[in-house]
Amino acid sequence: MTSDCFELDAGDGHTIGVHEWRAADPIGTLIWLHGMGEHGARYQALGEILAEHGWNLYCPDHRGHGLSQDADQPPGHFGDRDGWAKVMGDVQRVVEAVAERHPGPLVLGGHSMGSFIALAGAERFGERLDGLVLCGSDYHSAWYYRSLLPVIRWQQRRQGPRGQSALIDKLTFRAWARSVRDARTDFDWLSHDHAQVDAYIDDPKCGFQCTNATWVALVSALARVQSHGGLAALPARLPILLLGGRQDPMSNFGKGMDRLENALRRRGLPLQRLDCPEGRHEILNDYCAPEVRQVLVEWLNRRL
């Protein structure tokens, strides 16, 4: 296995940082999109396991995260305007570059916010993919997301696009933290594994609040991406793997994953799901991680 990082020009002055773990004799490639307030280097354990089984792993850092944070912008900032379009352009640039390097099977996946971006990518260029993996995800109707937008936009008007709203944080990350009984830290909702939680807390590139403009971009996009019209753009025979935990507060303890599964099944898409009874939000960093990785590898090998 070879581990490295490289940069890609996004075409608008921004540089995309990409983490890679290459198999010695690759049979396929997975591009993995990380979640909000973290970065791609955290998926090293996944990269090592995949490389042992012949799969390359590429993890780009989203704008405002990890190696892709611009010096003149705050953490977690997609952009003052058109942030979603910029992030989706970055993902397409990574897909094109990786496909050129490795012409074999190509799968797109992501965790949490990264799963939303991966789903949007599959709707946009799914014909280039051999599979889609959605991990730690969620699903709501378009009206739900539209009902959230007035509050988020109000925060942006008050604080500006680069502001970081305590109210949004209270309604999201703080609410998920409060849902864990006898929590040791504010981030126990991520995993039962104390060592993994402590590593997240100690990582200076994790745990920050995203900006108001990023929240507006994300929630506005989800109203489209998860709509009937958005899901209708997925290729009819695109294989999909859902990975989630029943103790994940972000998906209302698995109910959001249930809704996502039902929406995809209504489209008649070939779908497999692993539902971890004790898994919290980061099932790749929880005690169920070995089972999750095994299921993922077996599912990937069926793409050959």
Secondary structure as GFF3:
##gff-version 3
##sequence-region A 1 304
A	DSSP	beta_strand	2	9	.	.	.	ID=ss1
A	DSSP	beta_strand	15	22	.	.	.	ID=ss2
A	DSSP	beta_strand	28	33	.	.	.	ID=ss3
A	DSSP	three_ten_helix	40	43	.	.	.	ID=ss4
A	DSSP	alpha_helix	44	52	.	.	.	ID=ss5
A	DSSP	beta_strand	55	60	.	.	.	ID=ss6
A	DSSP	three_ten_helix	66	68	.	.	.	ID=ss7
A	DSSP	alpha_helix	83	101	.	.	.	ID=ss8
A	DSSP	beta_strand	106	111	.	.	.	ID=ss9
A	DSSP	alpha_helix	113	125	.	.	.	ID=ss10
A	DSSP	three_ten_helix	126	128	.	.	.	ID=ss11
A	DSSP	beta_strand	131	135	.	.	.	ID=ss12
A	DSSP	alpha_helix	142	159	.	.	.	ID=ss13
A	DSSP	alpha_helix	166	171	.	.	.	ID=ss14
A	DSSP	alpha_helix	173	178	.	.	.	ID=ss15
A	DSSP	three_ten_helix	188	190	.	.	.	ID=ss16
A	DSSP	alpha_helix	194	202	.	.	.	ID=ss17
A	DSSP	alpha_helix	212	225	.	.	.	ID=ss18
A	DSSP	alpha_helix	228	232	.	.	.	ID=ss19
A	DSSP	beta_strand	240	245	.	.	.	ID=ss20
A	DSSP	three_ten_helix	249	251	.	.	.	ID=ss21
A	DSSP	alpha_helix	255	266	.	.	.	ID=ss22
A	DSSP	beta_strand	271	276	.	.	.	ID=ss23
A	DSSP	three_ten_helix	283	285	.	.	.	ID=ss24
A	DSSP	alpha_helix	289	301	.	.	.	ID=ss25
###
